[in-house]
Amino acid sequence: MSTTTSDTPESEGAAPAEPRPDTAAGAGGHRSDAVAECGGGHRPARLIHNEATTEIPVHLLFRDDPDPVSVPLAPAVVGRRRGTGEQPRIRRPASGRPVRPVPEVDPELVERPARVLPGAAGVLAGACGVAGCALTTWWAGVLPPSVQAALELPGRVGAGLGFAQWAAYAGAGALGLFGFGGLARGRTGRAWVLGLFGRYRGTVRRTGLMWINPLVLRRRVDVRLRHWRGEPMSVVDANGVELRVVVLVVWRVKDTARAVLAVDDHRTYLRECVEAALSRVLSQVPAELPPAVVRDLTLRNTDAVGEALTRMVAADTAPVGLEVFSAQPTRIEYAPEIAAVMQRRRIAALDAQCRDSVLGSVVDSVEDTVTRLTLRGLVELDDYERKALVKDLTVAFCTGRGEVSS
């Protein structure tokens, strides 16, 4: 609580205050209008109403360093109005875990169908090439008589193999090679990725006999639904216990262009992604917890662990054209060097739990027996006799429980 003083200096026994320079300057020795409005017991009103306030960081006022340090204040100060005295609002960083970077792949590298011809066109071109070679041989006059007789061709005496004959041979042979060399058989669940001079030319998913340009490079890809069962991988749980985990992954190649050209070996890439995701997921989940601790997510909850693992592996392999349907841990066990220790620990915990249960039932039985004997008036016991009876009953019940359990 604050108290105000009187305007009259004589009431306090103090000397009269000297007039202030700003108030003495007024006409007739009167105070200025600003002081007259506020009164004697209040603060004077602000004389400057259009002043632009500026915030100065405190750490810059009391620095001992002679070297100036530039502080980027502009990104941190948001929405301050001039002339209002409003404190600047500080932009707080966004909360949450940092976003993992997604692998970047060439956006033009997307699967598209390649141009192929039916197999009949290749067979026809090859047959025409063979026929052209035969006719050129007959035209040159070097066809054996037995072949002429078998084909019932009229005899002809040619001028031999000249430039025109060799040109005809080259054209017919090239046609035959292109015709028969481009024949290919497509199978269900298989595809070809075609490339010409290092450039992607398309993907062939057709089945049956077809003709493909023999100059292109063909890479066969299996696009069927496949499963991969990995070897036991060494990971640690949230408590630092070393485990051995076997994972079953169901996947297939969705984009053949990215699976073949965007990564060196998509099967090796999938295996590495599974191992990395397994380490990230299992390092946040404990293998098991004491019975007194209630927690939903442990490694015994295989559905939740498998769902998290599948989601993470699918996100990592999607940029390279792989589609992961399921990644489930099929076997989780302790490492051999700590398996015996964990087994003894589990046996000790079960034994302690069993002893606690037996002791509780013995105490309840003794209490019930003593209470019934006392309430029915069968015995009258003092404190010493009651203690002796409780001791004897406890020994008897424990001995009986031991014989029954053994």
DRENLO-279749 format. One record per residue (C-alpha): residue number from 1; residue in one letter; z, x, y. Coordinates in pm, 1 decimal. Layout:
<tigus>
+------+------+----------+----------+----------+
! pagu ! keti !       c3 !       c1 !       c2 !
+------+------+----------+----------+----------+
!  NUM !    A !        Z !        X !        Y !
...
+------+------+----------+----------+----------+
</tigus>
This chain:
<tigus>
+------+------+----------+----------+----------+
! pagu ! keti !       c3 !       c1 !       c2 !
+------+------+----------+----------+----------+
!    1 !    M !      0.0 !      0.0 !      0.0 !
!    2 !    S !    -95.5 !    134.2 !    341.1 !
!    3 !    T !     86.2 !     72.7 !    672.4 !
!    4 !    T !    -61.6 !     55.3 !   1020.9 !
!    5 !    T !     86.0 !    212.3 !   1333.7 !
!    6 !    S !    128.2 !     47.6 !   1670.7 !
!    7 !    D !   -123.1 !    106.2 !   1947.9 !
!    8 !    T !    154.1 !    177.7 !   2202.1 !
!    9 !    P !    260.4 !    538.9 !   2194.3 !
!   10 !    E !    583.0 !    466.1 !   2385.0 !
!   11 !    S !    716.9 !    263.2 !   2094.9 !
!   12 !    E !    715.5 !    573.3 !   1876.7 !
!   13 !    G !    862.3 !    802.5 !   2142.0 !
!   14 !    A !    553.2 !   1021.1 !   2143.0 !
!   15 !    A !    357.3 !   1157.6 !   2432.8 !
!   16 !    P !     62.6 !    951.8 !   2543.7 !
!   17 !    A !   -264.5 !   1059.9 !   2382.6 !
!   18 !    E !   -524.0 !   1221.9 !   2599.4 !
!   19 !    P !   -836.9 !   1019.4 !   2651.5 !
!   20 !    R !  -1128.3 !   1112.4 !   2420.9 !
!   21 !    P !  -1437.8 !   1250.4 !   2587.1 !
!   22 !    D !  -1659.2 !    969.3 !   2454.2 !
!   23 !    T !  -1425.5 !    699.3 !   2579.5 !
!   24 !    A !  -1358.4 !    860.4 !   2919.3 !
!   25 !    A !  -1726.1 !    867.0 !   2998.7 !
!   26 !    G !  -1739.1 !    487.5 !   3027.6 !
!   27 !    A !  -1738.5 !    314.5 !   3369.4 !
!   28 !    G !  -1394.5 !    219.3 !   3513.8 !
!   29 !    G !  -1210.5 !    422.6 !   3247.0 !
!   30 !    H !  -1267.2 !    159.6 !   2982.2 !
!   31 !    R !  -1327.6 !    243.3 !   2617.4 !
!   32 !    S !  -1671.2 !    222.3 !   2466.5 !
!   33 !    D !  -1791.9 !    -98.9 !   2308.2 !
!   34 !    A !  -1778.1 !     45.2 !   1957.2 !
!   35 !    V !  -1410.1 !    137.7 !   1987.4 !
!   36 !    A !  -1324.9 !   -193.3 !   2151.8 !
!   37 !    E !  -1483.0 !   -386.6 !   1865.0 !
!   38 !    C !  -1300.4 !   -206.5 !   1585.8 !
!   39 !    G !   -953.6 !   -234.5 !   1738.7 !
!   40 !    G !   -675.4 !     15.3 !   1735.9 !
!   41 !    G !   -578.9 !     -5.2 !   1364.4 !
!   42 !    H !   -926.0 !      4.5 !   1206.0 !
!   43 !    R !  -1187.1 !    273.4 !   1149.5 !
!   44 !    P !  -1465.6 !    294.2 !   1405.4 !
!   45 !    A !  -1791.6 !    133.1 !   1302.9 !
!   46 !    R !  -2090.2 !    347.3 !   1209.3 !
!   47 !    L !  -2301.2 !    439.0 !   1508.8 !
!   48 !    I !  -2606.0 !    546.4 !   1303.7 !
!   49 !    H !  -2750.2 !    258.4 !   1105.6 !
!   50 !    N !  -3088.6 !    400.9 !    999.9 !
!   51 !    E !  -2975.0 !    730.0 !    852.7 !
!   52 !    A !  -3143.5 !    837.2 !    525.6 !
!   53 !    T !  -2877.6 !    953.7 !    281.5 !
!   54 !    T !  -2946.5 !   1255.6 !     62.5 !
!   55 !    E !  -2758.4 !   1358.7 !   -250.9 !
!   56 !    I !  -2671.6 !   1730.8 !   -282.4 !
!   57 !    P !  -2561.3 !   1859.4 !   -629.1 !
!   58 !    V !  -2207.5 !   1995.0 !   -614.5 !
!   59 !    H !  -2285.8 !   2297.8 !   -831.3 !
!   60 !    L !  -2529.0 !   2419.9 !   -562.8 !
!   61 !    L !  -2259.2 !   2413.9 !   -293.7 !
!   62 !    F !  -2017.5 !   2639.8 !   -482.8 !
!   63 !    R !  -2250.1 !   2884.1 !   -656.0 !
!   64 !    D !  -2156.1 !   3251.9 !   -654.5 !
!   65 !    D !  -2499.2 !   3366.1 !   -762.8 !
!   66 !    P !  -2706.0 !   3505.1 !   -475.6 !
!   67 !    D !  -3025.5 !   3420.4 !   -660.5 !
!   68 !    P !  -3141.6 !   3068.5 !   -591.4 !
!   69 !    V !  -3201.1 !   2849.4 !   -895.5 !
!   70 !    S !  -3441.5 !   2561.7 !   -872.5 !
!   71 !    V !  -3313.5 !   2244.0 !  -1034.9 !
!   72 !    P !  -3571.0 !   1976.8 !  -1117.6 !
!   73 !    L !  -3405.7 !   1676.8 !   -959.6 !
!   74 !    A !  -3712.8 !   1461.1 !   -923.4 !
!   75 !    P !  -3742.9 !   1359.4 !  -1291.5 !
!   76 !    A !  -3372.0 !   1278.8 !  -1314.0 !
!   77 !    V !  -3334.1 !   1063.3 !   -998.2 !
!   78 !    V !  -3480.8 !    718.2 !  -1035.3 !
!   79 !    G !  -3505.8 !    427.0 !   -791.7 !
!   80 !    R !  -3296.0 !    542.5 !   -494.2 !
!   81 !    R !  -3353.1 !    344.6 !   -175.9 !
!   82 !    R !  -3336.7 !    511.0 !    160.5 !
!   83 !    G !  -3076.4 !    406.6 !    414.0 !
!   84 !    T !  -2854.1 !    215.0 !    169.3 !
!   85 !    G !  -2624.5 !    488.2 !     41.1 !
!   86 !    E !  -2699.0 !    385.4 !   -315.8 !
!   87 !    Q !  -2605.1 !    648.0 !   -574.9 !
!   88 !    P !  -2896.9 !    780.9 !   -778.6 !
!   89 !    R !  -2929.1 !    653.2 !  -1132.1 !
!   90 !    I !  -2956.2 !    925.8 !  -1393.2 !
!   91 !    R !  -3218.6 !    881.0 !  -1660.1 !
!   92 !    R !  -3045.1 !    924.6 !  -1991.7 !
!   93 !    P !  -3229.8 !   1073.4 !  -2288.5 !
!   94 !    A !  -3340.8 !    832.8 !  -2556.0 !
!   95 !    S !  -3102.1 !    811.2 !  -2845.9 !
!   96 !    G !  -3201.8 !    841.1 !  -3210.4 !
!   97 !    R !  -3332.4 !   1103.0 !  -3447.0 !
!   98 !    P !  -3630.3 !   1314.0 !  -3340.8 !
!   99 !    V !  -3963.6 !   1186.3 !  -3463.5 !
!  100 !    R !  -4121.3 !   1407.1 !  -3725.7 !
!  101 !    P !  -4470.1 !   1528.2 !  -3633.1 !
!  102 !    V !  -4756.1 !   1367.5 !  -3822.6 !
!  103 !    P !  -5028.0 !   1603.8 !  -3953.1 !
!  104 !    E !  -5345.4 !   1574.8 !  -3749.2 !
!  105 !    V !  -5674.5 !   1540.0 !  -3934.7 !
!  106 !    D !  -6027.1 !   1536.3 !  -3795.1 !
!  107 !    P !  -6085.7 !   1169.9 !  -3695.9 !
!  108 !    E !  -6451.6 !   1197.3 !  -3796.7 !
!  109 !    L !  -6353.4 !   1296.5 !  -4148.0 !
!  110 !    V !  -6347.4 !    946.6 !  -4298.0 !
!  111 !    E !  -6498.4 !    837.7 !  -4626.7 !
!  112 !    R !  -6838.9 !    673.6 !  -4597.8 !
!  113 !    P !  -7100.9 !    587.0 !  -4861.6 !
!  114 !    A !  -7374.2 !    842.7 !  -4926.4 !
!  115 !    R !  -7742.9 !    765.2 !  -4954.4 !
!  116 !    V !  -7862.6 !    775.5 !  -5315.1 !
!  117 !    L !  -8162.6 !    637.0 !  -5502.5 !
!  118 !    P !  -8179.4 !    456.8 !  -5835.2 !
!  119 !    G !  -8223.1 !    674.1 !  -6140.7 !
!  120 !    A !  -8567.8 !    529.8 !  -6206.9 !
!  121 !    A !  -8699.7 !    700.9 !  -5893.9 !
!  122 !    G !  -8585.8 !   1041.3 !  -6021.0 !
!  123 !    V !  -8732.6 !    980.9 !  -6364.4 !
!  124 !    L !  -9063.2 !    872.1 !  -6212.6 !
!  125 !    A !  -9074.9 !   1175.2 !  -5983.3 !
!  126 !    G !  -8998.2 !   1410.8 !  -6273.7 !
!  127 !    A !  -9263.6 !   1252.3 !  -6491.5 !
!  128 !    C !  -9517.4 !   1282.7 !  -6213.1 !
!  129 !    G !  -9432.5 !   1650.4 !  -6175.9 !
!  130 !    V !  -9480.2 !   1715.9 !  -6546.9 !
!  131 !    A !  -9806.2 !   1523.9 !  -6546.4 !
!  132 !    G !  -9923.1 !   1721.0 !  -6242.2 !
!  133 !    C !  -9852.9 !   2051.4 !  -6419.1 !
!  134 !    A ! -10046.5 !   1933.3 !  -6724.0 !
!  135 !    L ! -10344.5 !   1822.4 !  -6516.1 !
!  136 !    T ! -10342.8 !   2150.1 !  -6325.0 !
!  137 !    T ! -10351.2 !   2340.4 !  -6653.2 !
!  138 !    W ! -10645.5 !   2130.7 !  -6773.8 !
!  139 !    W ! -10815.0 !   2175.1 !  -6438.1 !
!  140 !    A ! -10778.8 !   2552.2 !  -6462.7 !
!  141 !    G ! -10923.2 !   2544.0 !  -6813.9 !
!  142 !    V ! -10629.5 !   2715.8 !  -6978.0 !
!  143 !    L ! -10512.6 !   2415.4 !  -7179.8 !
!  144 !    P ! -10516.2 !   2496.8 !  -7553.9 !
!  145 !    P ! -10785.3 !   2313.3 !  -7755.9 !
!  146 !    S ! -10529.1 !   2166.7 !  -7994.1 !
!  147 !    V ! -10347.2 !   2003.9 !  -7703.9 !
!  148 !    Q ! -10673.8 !   1873.2 !  -7563.0 !
!  149 !    A ! -10758.1 !   1722.7 !  -7899.5 !
!  150 !    A ! -10415.2 !   1565.9 !  -7930.3 !
!  151 !    L ! -10439.0 !   1417.8 !  -7582.0 !
!  152 !    E ! -10805.5 !   1326.7 !  -7631.9 !
!  153 !    L ! -10905.6 !   1503.8 !  -7312.4 !
!  154 !    P ! -11266.6 !   1604.3 !  -7250.5 !
!  155 !    G ! -11334.5 !   1973.1 !  -7276.1 !
!  156 !    R ! -11360.4 !   2159.6 !  -6949.0 !
!  157 !    V ! -11434.0 !   2517.9 !  -6863.4 !
!  158 !    G ! -11236.3 !   2604.2 !  -6552.1 !
!  159 !    A ! -11261.2 !   2890.4 !  -6313.9 !
!  160 !    G ! -10913.6 !   3019.0 !  -6410.2 !
!  161 !    L ! -10593.3 !   3030.7 !  -6213.3 !
!  162 !    G ! -10676.1 !   3064.5 !  -5847.7 !
!  163 !    F ! -10494.7 !   2993.7 !  -5525.6 !
!  164 !    A ! -10554.5 !   2617.8 !  -5548.1 !
!  165 !    Q ! -10425.4 !   2603.1 !  -5905.0 !
!  166 !    W ! -10112.3 !   2797.7 !  -5818.5 !
!  167 !    A ! -10048.8 !   2569.2 !  -5520.8 !
!  168 !    A ! -10088.3 !   2265.5 !  -5746.3 !
!  169 !    Y !  -9848.4 !   2421.8 !  -5996.6 !
!  170 !    A !  -9592.6 !   2482.4 !  -5720.2 !
!  171 !    G !  -9614.7 !   2126.2 !  -5589.3 !
!  172 !    A !  -9598.4 !   1962.7 !  -5931.5 !
!  173 !    G !  -9316.3 !   2190.1 !  -6045.2 !
!  174 !    A !  -9112.3 !   2124.6 !  -5730.7 !
!  175 !    L !  -9161.6 !   1751.1 !  -5776.7 !
!  176 !    G !  -9051.9 !   1771.0 !  -6138.7 !
!  177 !    L !  -8746.7 !   1983.3 !  -6056.9 !
!  178 !    F !  -8639.2 !   1754.1 !  -5775.2 !
!  179 !    G !  -8694.6 !   1449.1 !  -5990.6 !
!  180 !    F !  -8503.6 !   1559.9 !  -6297.1 !
!  181 !    G !  -8259.4 !   1789.2 !  -6118.0 !
!  182 !    G !  -8123.8 !   1508.5 !  -5900.3 !
!  183 !    L !  -8042.6 !   1273.3 !  -6186.1 !
!  184 !    A !  -7670.8 !   1201.1 !  -6220.0 !
!  185 !    R !  -7455.6 !    956.8 !  -6411.4 !
!  186 !    G !  -7175.1 !    779.8 !  -6228.2 !
!  187 !    R !  -6862.0 !    680.5 !  -6420.5 !
!  188 !    T !  -6598.6 !    422.2 !  -6351.4 !
!  189 !    G !  -6296.9 !    575.4 !  -6177.9 !
!  190 !    R !  -6488.7 !    887.2 !  -6070.2 !
!  191 !    A !  -6656.3 !    970.2 !  -5740.5 !
!  192 !    W !  -6861.8 !   1251.2 !  -5589.8 !
!  193 !    V !  -6804.5 !   1402.2 !  -5249.1 !
!  194 !    L !  -7135.5 !   1535.2 !  -5118.9 !
!  195 !    G !  -7176.4 !   1819.1 !  -4872.4 !
!  196 !    L !  -7484.7 !   1989.1 !  -4732.3 !
!  197 !    F !  -7460.6 !   2325.6 !  -4556.7 !
!  198 !    G !  -7087.4 !   2280.1 !  -4502.7 !
!  199 !    R !  -7114.2 !   1927.8 !  -4360.1 !
!  200 !    Y !  -6979.9 !   1612.0 !  -4521.2 !
!  201 !    R !  -7266.9 !   1383.9 !  -4620.2 !
!  202 !    G !  -7084.9 !   1095.2 !  -4787.8 !
!  203 !    T !  -6915.9 !    978.3 !  -5107.1 !
!  204 !    V !  -7076.7 !    824.8 !  -5413.4 !
!  205 !    R !  -6869.3 !    566.3 !  -5603.4 !
!  206 !    R !  -7157.8 !    398.8 !  -5788.5 !
!  207 !    T !  -7180.3 !    387.5 !  -6165.2 !
!  208 !    G !  -7481.4 !    429.4 !  -6392.2 !
!  209 !    L !  -7790.7 !    647.2 !  -6357.3 !
!  210 !    M !  -7879.2 !    747.1 !  -6001.2 !
!  211 !    W !  -8068.3 !   1015.2 !  -5813.7 !
!  212 !    I !  -7887.9 !   1245.4 !  -5571.6 !
!  213 !    N !  -8046.8 !   1513.6 !  -5362.2 !
!  214 !    P !  -8017.0 !   1829.5 !  -5576.7 !
!  215 !    L !  -7966.1 !   2047.3 !  -5268.2 !
!  216 !    V !  -7627.8 !   1894.6 !  -5180.4 !
!  217 !    L !  -7298.7 !   2028.6 !  -5315.7 !
!  218 !    R !  -7120.2 !   1780.0 !  -5542.5 !
!  219 !    R !  -6744.0 !   1770.0 !  -5589.7 !
!  220 !    R !  -6608.3 !   1533.7 !  -5850.6 !
!  221 !    V !  -6291.8 !   1340.3 !  -5761.1 !
!  222 !    D !  -6079.6 !   1121.2 !  -5985.4 !
!  223 !    V !  -6004.3 !    795.5 !  -5796.9 !
!  224 !    R !  -5818.7 !    618.7 !  -6077.4 !
!  225 !    L !  -5454.1 !    519.3 !  -6058.5 !
!  226 !    R !  -5259.8 !    820.4 !  -6178.0 !
!  227 !    H !  -4899.9 !    918.1 !  -6239.9 !
!  228 !    W !  -4735.9 !   1254.3 !  -6207.8 !
!  229 !    R !  -4409.7 !   1350.3 !  -6372.7 !
!  230 !    G !  -4269.4 !   1663.0 !  -6216.3 !
!  231 !    E !  -4057.2 !   1935.8 !  -6361.7 !
!  232 !    P !  -3679.3 !   1934.1 !  -6296.5 !
!  233 !    M !  -3631.4 !   2021.9 !  -5928.1 !
!  234 !    S !  -3319.3 !   2186.5 !  -5790.6 !
!  235 !    V !  -3162.2 !   1994.9 !  -5498.1 !
!  236 !    V !  -2814.6 !   1941.5 !  -5353.3 !
!  237 !    D !  -2645.5 !   1614.3 !  -5264.3 !
!  238 !    A !  -2444.1 !   1529.3 !  -4951.5 !
!  239 !    N !  -2135.8 !   1704.8 !  -5093.7 !
!  240 !    G !  -2324.1 !   2026.6 !  -5168.9 !
!  241 !    V !  -2329.8 !   1972.6 !  -5547.3 !
!  242 !    E !  -2638.6 !   2119.2 !  -5712.0 !
!  243 !    L !  -2848.6 !   1873.9 !  -5912.1 !
!  244 !    R !  -3157.8 !   1869.7 !  -6130.5 !
!  245 !    V !  -3391.7 !   1578.6 !  -6056.5 !
!  246 !    V !  -3710.3 !   1462.9 !  -6232.0 !
!  247 !    V !  -3942.0 !   1236.2 !  -6030.4 !
!  248 !    L !  -4221.5 !   1005.2 !  -6147.0 !
!  249 !    V !  -4491.5 !    945.3 !  -5882.4 !
!  250 !    V !  -4764.1 !    679.1 !  -5910.9 !
!  251 !    W !  -5055.6 !    754.0 !  -5678.2 !
!  252 !    R !  -5429.6 !    756.9 !  -5633.3 !
!  253 !    V !  -5695.9 !    901.3 !  -5403.2 !
!  254 !    K !  -5778.7 !    646.4 !  -5134.8 !
!  255 !    D !  -5999.2 !    852.1 !  -4900.5 !
!  256 !    T !  -6201.7 !   1104.2 !  -5099.1 !
!  257 !    A !  -6331.6 !   1286.1 !  -4792.1 !
!  258 !    R !  -5985.4 !   1372.7 !  -4664.2 !
!  259 !    A !  -5843.6 !   1443.4 !  -5008.4 !
!  260 !    V !  -6114.4 !   1703.1 !  -5080.6 !
!  261 !    L !  -6196.3 !   1846.9 !  -4738.3 !
!  262 !    A !  -5877.5 !   1805.0 !  -4529.6 !
!  263 !    V !  -5653.3 !   1998.9 !  -4770.0 !
!  264 !    D !  -5709.0 !   2284.6 !  -5010.5 !
!  265 !    D !  -5571.8 !   2106.1 !  -5320.0 !
!  266 !    H !  -5443.2 !   1750.5 !  -5283.7 !
!  267 !    R !  -5246.4 !   1764.9 !  -5610.7 !
!  268 !    T !  -5053.9 !   2072.3 !  -5494.3 !
!  269 !    Y !  -5001.7 !   1908.2 !  -5155.2 !
!  270 !    L !  -4860.0 !   1597.1 !  -5322.2 !
!  271 !    R !  -4621.8 !   1804.7 !  -5531.5 !
!  272 !    E !  -4494.8 !   1992.3 !  -5225.2 !
!  273 !    C !  -4448.0 !   1667.9 !  -5030.6 !
!  274 !    V !  -4247.2 !   1517.4 !  -5316.7 !
!  275 !    E !  -4023.0 !   1821.5 !  -5335.3 !
!  276 !    A !  -3963.4 !   1822.8 !  -4958.1 !
!  277 !    A !  -3892.6 !   1448.8 !  -4943.2 !
!  278 !    L !  -3658.7 !   1474.9 !  -5241.5 !
!  279 !    S !  -3457.3 !   1744.4 !  -5066.1 !
!  280 !    R !  -3435.0 !   1539.0 !  -4744.8 !
!  281 !    V !  -3332.1 !   1214.4 !  -4915.7 !
!  282 !    L !  -3082.6 !   1348.5 !  -5168.5 !
!  283 !    S !  -2913.4 !   1578.8 !  -4917.6 !
!  284 !    Q !  -2792.3 !   1267.7 !  -4730.8 !
!  285 !    V !  -2657.1 !   1080.3 !  -5035.2 !
!  286 !    P !  -2359.6 !   1182.4 !  -5252.7 !
!  287 !    A !  -2402.1 !   1194.1 !  -5627.4 !
!  288 !    E !  -2084.1 !    992.6 !  -5685.9 !
!  289 !    L !  -1769.8 !    890.6 !  -5501.8 !
!  290 !    P !  -1410.4 !    833.4 !  -5609.3 !
!  291 !    P !  -1336.6 !    478.4 !  -5727.5 !
!  292 !    A !  -1114.4 !    414.6 !  -5423.9 !
!  293 !    V !  -1401.4 !    478.7 !  -5182.2 !
!  294 !    V !  -1632.8 !    183.0 !  -5130.7 !
!  295 !    R !  -1985.5 !    278.6 !  -5037.5 !
!  296 !    D !  -2313.2 !    116.7 !  -5122.4 !
!  297 !    L !  -2559.5 !    404.5 !  -5120.2 !
!  298 !    T !  -2505.9 !    671.1 !  -5384.3 !
!  299 !    L !  -2742.5 !    836.6 !  -5626.8 !
!  300 !    R !  -2643.9 !    572.5 !  -5881.0 !
!  301 !    N !  -2822.9 !    317.7 !  -5660.8 !
!  302 !    T !  -3166.1 !    419.1 !  -5787.3 !
!  303 !    D !  -3348.0 !    129.4 !  -5618.2 !
!  304 !    A !  -3243.8 !    231.1 !  -5266.4 !
!  305 !    V !  -3301.2 !    601.5 !  -5334.9 !
!  306 !    G !  -3645.3 !    533.0 !  -5485.3 !
!  307 !    E !  -3745.1 !    310.6 !  -5193.9 !
!  308 !    A !  -3649.8 !    574.6 !  -4936.6 !
!  309 !    L !  -3825.4 !    845.9 !  -5136.4 !
!  310 !    T !  -4142.9 !    636.8 !  -5176.0 !
!  311 !    R !  -4156.7 !    555.4 !  -4805.5 !
!  312 !    M !  -4118.2 !    918.9 !  -4705.1 !
!  313 !    V !  -4374.3 !   1056.0 !  -4953.0 !
!  314 !    A !  -4627.5 !    785.6 !  -4861.9 !
!  315 !    A !  -4593.9 !    872.2 !  -4491.0 !
!  316 !    D !  -4644.1 !   1243.7 !  -4557.9 !
!  317 !    T !  -4949.3 !   1205.1 !  -4783.6 !
!  318 !    A !  -5132.3 !    927.0 !  -4595.6 !
!  319 !    P !  -5307.6 !   1164.9 !  -4348.8 !
!  320 !    V !  -5483.2 !   1346.1 !  -4635.9 !
!  321 !    G !  -5617.9 !   1031.3 !  -4800.8 !
!  322 !    L !  -5357.2 !    983.5 !  -5076.2 !
!  323 !    E !  -5193.0 !    648.3 !  -5146.7 !
!  324 !    V !  -4847.9 !    661.9 !  -5307.5 !
!  325 !    F !  -4726.4 !    342.5 !  -5472.4 !
!  326 !    S !  -4397.9 !    460.7 !  -5619.1 !
!  327 !    A !  -4182.4 !    771.6 !  -5629.7 !
!  328 !    Q !  -3880.5 !    709.1 !  -5850.4 !
!  329 !    P !  -3626.0 !    958.0 !  -5982.0 !
!  330 !    T !  -3624.4 !    920.4 !  -6360.8 !
!  331 !    R !  -3342.4 !   1163.9 !  -6435.4 !
!  332 !    I !  -3060.4 !   1297.3 !  -6218.2 !
!  333 !    E !  -2814.7 !   1537.9 !  -6372.8 !
!  334 !    Y !  -2587.8 !   1818.7 !  -6266.9 !
!  335 !    A !  -2701.2 !   2178.4 !  -6278.9 !
!  336 !    P !  -2607.9 !   2354.6 !  -6605.2 !
!  337 !    E !  -2363.8 !   2591.5 !  -6435.5 !
!  338 !    I !  -2150.9 !   2306.5 !  -6293.8 !
!  339 !    A !  -2210.0 !   2034.0 !  -6552.8 !
!  340 !    A !  -1906.4 !   2139.0 !  -6761.2 !
!  341 !    V !  -1680.9 !   2149.8 !  -6454.4 !
!  342 !    M !  -1790.1 !   1804.8 !  -6339.4 !
!  343 !    Q !  -1738.8 !   1667.1 !  -6691.1 !
!  344 !    R !  -1382.4 !   1797.9 !  -6705.8 !
!  345 !    R !  -1318.9 !   1655.9 !  -6361.7 !
!  346 !    R !  -1447.2 !   1314.2 !  -6466.6 !
!  347 !    I !  -1237.4 !   1319.4 !  -6784.9 !
!  348 !    A !   -928.1 !   1413.0 !  -6582.5 !
!  349 !    A !   -992.6 !   1127.3 !  -6340.6 !
!  350 !    L !  -1031.3 !    878.9 !  -6626.8 !
!  351 !    D !   -715.5 !   1009.2 !  -6791.4 !
!  352 !    A !   -518.5 !    974.2 !  -6468.3 !
!  353 !    Q !   -650.5 !    622.6 !  -6422.5 !
!  354 !    C !   -553.0 !    532.1 !  -6779.7 !
!  355 !    R !   -203.0 !    677.3 !  -6734.8 !
!  356 !    D !   -157.2 !    485.1 !  -6412.4 !
!  357 !    S !   -258.4 !    163.0 !  -6585.1 !
!  358 !    V !    -24.8 !    226.8 !  -6879.2 !
!  359 !    L !    267.3 !    311.9 !  -6652.1 !
!  360 !    G !    213.4 !     -1.6 !  -6444.9 !
!  361 !    S !    212.0 !   -223.4 !  -6753.9 !
!  362 !    V !    528.2 !    -53.4 !  -6890.5 !
!  363 !    V !    715.3 !   -104.3 !  -6563.0 !
!  364 !    D !    610.9 !   -470.5 !  -6551.6 !
!  365 !    S !    723.3 !   -522.8 !  -6912.2 !
!  366 !    V !   1063.3 !   -358.3 !  -6851.6 !
!  367 !    E !   1120.2 !   -559.9 !  -6536.2 !
!  368 !    D !   1028.8 !   -885.2 !  -6708.8 !
!  369 !    T !   1257.9 !   -810.8 !  -7005.0 !
!  370 !    V !   1562.1 !   -720.2 !  -6793.8 !
!  371 !    T !   1508.9 !  -1020.2 !  -6566.4 !
!  372 !    R !   1492.5 !  -1265.0 !  -6858.6 !
!  373 !    L !   1800.5 !  -1124.0 !  -7027.0 !
!  374 !    T !   1997.8 !  -1146.6 !  -6704.6 !
!  375 !    L !   1883.3 !  -1493.6 !  -6599.7 !
!  376 !    R !   1950.0 !  -1651.3 !  -6941.2 !
!  377 !    G !   2297.8 !  -1505.5 !  -6955.4 !
!  378 !    L !   2243.3 !  -1321.1 !  -7278.0 !
!  379 !    V !   2398.6 !  -1003.6 !  -7143.3 !
!  380 !    E !   2617.5 !   -914.5 !  -6849.4 !
!  381 !    L !   2533.4 !   -570.0 !  -6721.2 !
!  382 !    D !   2677.9 !   -353.1 !  -6451.4 !
!  383 !    D !   2474.7 !    -89.1 !  -6273.1 !
!  384 !    Y !   2536.3 !    182.7 !  -6531.2 !
!  385 !    E !   2448.0 !    -40.8 !  -6824.8 !
!  386 !    R !   2140.3 !   -174.6 !  -6643.3 !
!  387 !    K !   2011.4 !    177.6 !  -6584.6 !
!  388 !    A !   2070.1 !    270.0 !  -6946.9 !
!  389 !    L !   1891.0 !    -44.4 !  -7067.0 !
!  390 !    V !   1595.5 !     21.6 !  -6837.3 !
!  391 !    K !   1572.9 !    380.5 !  -6963.5 !
!  392 !    D !   1580.5 !    278.0 !  -7329.6 !
!  393 !    L !   1323.5 !      2.1 !  -7280.0 !
!  394 !    T !   1092.7 !    237.5 !  -7089.3 !
!  395 !    V !   1105.6 !    497.7 !  -7365.6 !
!  396 !    A !   1046.5 !    232.7 !  -7632.1 !
!  397 !    F !    751.5 !     74.4 !  -7452.3 !
!  398 !    C !    590.4 !    411.2 !  -7372.1 !
!  399 !    T !    626.0 !    519.4 !  -7735.7 !
!  400 !    G !    469.7 !    195.1 !  -7853.4 !
!  401 !    R !    180.1 !    225.8 !  -7608.7 !
!  402 !    G !    117.4 !    580.6 !  -7724.5 !
!  403 !    E !    102.3 !    480.0 !  -8090.1 !
!  404 !    V !   -128.6 !    190.0 !  -8018.2 !
!  405 !    S !   -364.8 !    399.5 !  -7804.0 !
!  406 !    S !   -373.1 !    680.3 !  -8063.2 !
+------+------+----------+----------+----------+
</tigus>
